[in-house]
């Protein structure tokens, strides 16, 4: 069953309700203003490694955030296809659940996946991007990282036809 963002209410702070159950929840999807960038860097610096990589939580937060922003509700931008970028360097535990969520949101959002290093499951990232109608790549050599990231964003900029009948 596909998600309908209009069926999910936002909290007074603007954060989607779906985020309320997550630890340290607060509005995570905001515009890239200098003060938010500084706060994001400080938040990342406080994160302690705790085992496997959690991809599902940030994907859900990004999805709800894309549709909770009042600017995306305006008719000129609401028909635009949204994109989520996943960049990871670790192994993931709940791949099937992540792919199921990606399938449910794929009519509204493209997913692009990028893995860094040998610990990534490149098959999973390809499958996730395929389900999310995006693109995936994995970088094993530091010397090719910039070139591969540019390629990822070039794929994201490629035109996509939507609602063709």
C-alpha positions in Angstrom: 0.0 0.0 0.0 1.4 3.4 -1.0 1.8 6.1 1.6 -0.3 9.3 1.4 1.6 12.1 3.2 -1.7 14.1 3.6 -2.8 11.4 6.1 0.0 12.2 8.5 -0.4 15.2 10.7 2.5 17.3 11.9 3.3 18.3 15.5 3.3 22.0 16.4 7.0 22.2 15.8 6.5 21.0 12.2 8.1 17.6 12.7 6.1 14.7 11.3 4.3 12.6 14.0 6.1 9.5 12.7 9.3 10.9 14.2 7.8 11.1 17.7 8.7 7.6 18.6 12.4 8.0 17.7 14.9 8.8 20.4 16.1 12.4 20.4 13.3 13.3 18.0 13.1 16.9 16.8 12.5 18.4 13.4 15.4 16.9 11.4 14.4 18.0 7.9 15.0 21.7 7.6 16.4 24.1 4.9 20.2 24.3 4.7 20.7 27.6 6.4 24.0 28.3 8.1 22.6 28.0 11.6 21.0 24.6 10.8 24.3 23.4 9.2 26.2 24.3 12.4 23.6 22.5 14.6 23.7 19.4 12.3 27.5 19.2 12.5 27.3 19.5 16.3 24.6 16.8 16.4 26.7 14.4 14.2 29.8 15.0 16.4 27.7 13.8 19.5 26.7 10.5 17.9 28.5 7.4 19.3 28.8 4.3 17.2 26.4 1.6 18.4 26.8 -1.4 16.1 25.0 -1.8 12.7 24.0 1.1 10.6 20.4 2.3 11.0 19.1 3.3 7.6 15.4 2.9 8.1 15.0 5.7 10.7 16.6 8.4 8.7 14.8 7.3 5.5 11.5 7.6 7.3 12.5 11.0 8.8 13.5 12.3 5.4 10.3 11.0 3.8 8.0 12.6 6.5 10.1 15.8 6.4 9.8 16.1 2.6 6.0 16.2 3.0 5.7 18.2 6.3 7.3 21.3 4.9 4.7 23.9 4.1 6.6 25.0 1.0 6.2 21.5 -0.6 2.4 21.9 -0.3 2.3 24.7 -2.8 0.9 23.6 -6.2 4.0 24.6 -8.1 6.3 22.2 -6.2 3.8 19.5 -5.0 4.0 17.7 -8.4 7.8 17.5 -8.3 9.2 14.1 -7.6 11.2 14.2 -4.3 14.5 12.4 -3.8 16.2 10.8 -0.8 19.9 10.2 -0.8 21.4 7.4 1.4 25.1 7.4 2.0 26.4 4.6 4.2 29.6 2.9 5.2 28.2 0.1 7.2 26.3 -3.2 7.2 22.5 -3.0 7.7 20.4 -5.4 9.8 16.8 -4.9 8.5 17.3 -4.8 4.8 13.9 -6.4 4.0 12.0 -3.9 6.1 13.9 -1.0 4.5 13.1 -2.3 1.0 9.4 -2.7 1.9 9.2 0.9 3.1 11.0 2.0 -0.1 8.4 0.2 -2.1 5.6 1.9 -0.3 7.0 5.4 -0.9 8.4 4.8 -4.4 5.5 6.5 -6.2 6.3 9.7 -4.4 10.0 9.6 -3.8 13.2 8.4 -5.7 15.9 6.8 -3.6 19.6 7.1 -4.4 22.0 4.9 -2.5 25.8 5.2 -2.1 28.1 2.9 -0.2 31.6 3.7 1.0 34.0 0.9 1.8 34.0 -2.9 1.9 31.5 -3.2 4.7 28.6 -2.1 2.6 26.2 -4.6 1.1 26.3 -3.5 -2.6 23.6 -5.9 -3.6 21.2 -4.4 -1.0 22.0 -0.8 -2.1 21.4 -1.7 -5.8 18.1 -3.4 -4.8 17.1 -0.4 -2.7 17.8 2.1 -5.5 16.0 -0.2 -8.0 12.9 -0.3 -5.8 13.1 3.4 -5.2 13.6 4.1 -8.9 16.9 5.7 -8.3 20.6 4.9 -8.8 23.2 3.3 -6.6 27.0 3.0 -6.5 29.7 1.8 -4.1 33.1 3.3 -3.7 36.0 1.2 -2.6 38.9 3.6 -3.5 39.3 7.0 -1.9 40.7 8.3 -5.2 37.4 7.7 -7.0 35.1 9.0 -4.3 34.5 12.5 -5.7 34.1 11.2 -9.3 31.5 8.6 -8.1 29.6 11.1 -6.0 29.4 13.5 -9.0 28.1 10.6 -11.0 25.4 9.9 -8.4 24.2 13.5 -8.5 24.3 13.5 -12.3 21.9 10.6 -12.3 19.7 12.4 -9.8 19.5 15.4 -12.1 18.4 13.2 -15.0 14.9 14.1 -16.1 12.1 11.9 -14.9 8.7 11.7 -16.5 5.9 11.5 -13.9 2.1 10.7 -14.2 2.2 9.6 -17.8 -1.0 8.1 -19.0 
